[in-house]
């Protein structure tokens, strides 16, 4: 009888340890995915001053555009949390689009090797941010599902695991993603 009780307690302890450890692994995967996004955002933040300075040399009278990008970059660097980072990064993305719109008016700038290289680097970085965002959101989905489904939800509540936030698309990005592609021949 005592042996059976010990075996049951040991088995229950092993199951609890397994469930807890799986939640910790899911949380660590989510945190690692956020770290990937942070690396790509830092890369983008590092490219922005060079881009602004290059465009400034050709279009000095576009001061308001440059100040907005610089201000939003500073705000993005100070962002706290996933939601704040998502909001500021989306505003920064919109502001960067205005820099490229300004560049369209200056053929010499568009032909500049340094501008073209920075544009490629920024485009590559944007693609990496999107890939990192998808991976992060998938890990958040897995983590949130794990802490909300039985029996892990009991362990999650006991050890105060809380749901993670998704790194959301901006309203413009959502709208663009939902629009059908217009193809004409």
N, C-alpha and C positions, 0 to 999 in steps of 0.2 A: 504494500500500500504506500509506504513512504517513498519507495523507489518510483512508483508511478507519479506521485506528486512532484518529485524532484524532476523527473523527465518532462512533465507538463510545464513546470515553471521554466525549465531550461529551454524548451521548444518555444514557449511564449516569448521569452527574452530574446531568443535568436530571431524570431519573426519581427519583433519590435526593432531590433538592431538593424535588420535588413531593410525594413521600411524607412527608418530614420536615415540610414546611409543613402538610400536611393533618392530621398528628398534633398539631401546635401549635395549629391552628384548633380541633380537637376538644377539646383540653385547655382552651383559652380559653373555649369555649362552656360547658364544665362548670364552670369557675371563675366565670363570669358567672352561671350558674344558681344556684350556691351563694350568691353575693352577693345574689341576689333573695330567697333564703330568709332570709339574715341580716337584711335590711332588714325583712322581715315579723316575724321573731322579735323584733327590737328594738322594733318598734311594739307588739307584744304585751307585752313587758317594761315598756314605758313606761305602758301602760294598767293594769297590775296594781295598782300602789300606789293609784291613784285608786279602783279597784274595791274593794280591801280597805278603804280608809278610808270609803267610802260604806256598805258593808255593816257595818263596825264600829260606825258611828253607830247602827244599828238593832239590832245583835245583838252587843253588847260581850262577852257571856259565851261567845262562840264563839272564845275566844282561841287555842286549840290549832289550829283550822282556819286562822286568819289567820297564825299563826307558821309553819305548815307551808308555806303558799303563799309567804310572804315568804322563807323559807329556800330553797325550791326555785327561786324566781326568782333569788336570789343565785347559787345553784349553776349555773343555766342561763346566767347572764351570764359565768361563769368557764369554761364548757365549752370543751374543746379537741378539735378534730377532729369529723368527721361522726358517728362512732359515739357519742361522748360527748354531743354536742349532741342527737342523736336520743333517747338514753336519758333525759337530763335534761328535755328538752322533753316527752316522753311522760309523765313523772312530774308535771310542772307542769300538763299538760292534765288529768290525773286530779284533781289538787288543786283546779284551777279548777272542776271539776264539783262538788266538795264545797261551794264558795262558793255556787254557784247552787242547790244543794240546801238550804243554809241559808236562802237568800233566799226559797225557797218557803214557809217557815214565817212570813214576815213580810209580810203584805199591804200594809202601808204602804210597805215598801221596794220591793216589786214595782211599786207605783204611782208611785214617785219618778221624776221626769223624768230626773234625772242618772243613776240606776241603769239605767233603760231605755235611755238613749243609750249608756252604757258597754257594756251588754250587746249592743246592736246593733254597736257598734264592734268589740268583741271577737269577735263572731260573724263579722263581715266579715273581720277579720284572720285568723281560723281558716280561713276559706274561701280566702283568699289564700295562706296557708301551705300548704294542701293542693294548690292549683294549682301553686305554686312547687315543692313536693316532687315532684309528678308530672313537671314539666318537668325538674327537676334529675336525677331518676332516669332519665329518657329520655336525657338527655345523657351520663350516666354509662354507660348501656348502650351508646350509640354509641361513646363513647371506649374503653371496655373491649373492645368488639368490634374496633375499629380496631387496638388494640395487640396483639391476640391472633390476628389473621388474617394469613396470608401475602399479600403480602410485607412489609407494614408491621410485622409482629412483629420482623423482623430490625432494622429501623431503630429501633423502640421499644426493643429490648434494647440496641442500640448507644448510644443516648442516654438510657438509664435512665428511660424512661417506665414508671410503675407503675400498676397498676389502681386505680381510685377506688372508694370505698365508697358504697353506696347509703344514702340517708336513709330508714331503715326505719320502718314502723308499729310501734306498741307491740303486745304480745301481745293486749291487749283490743281494739285497733282491728282487728287481723287477724281475731280471732274474730268481731267484729261484722260485718266485711265479708264473711265467709264464711257467715254465718247467712242462711237464706232469710228474706225479709220476710214477716211474718205479716199477712195481709189477711183481714178478716172483715167481712161485711155484715149 
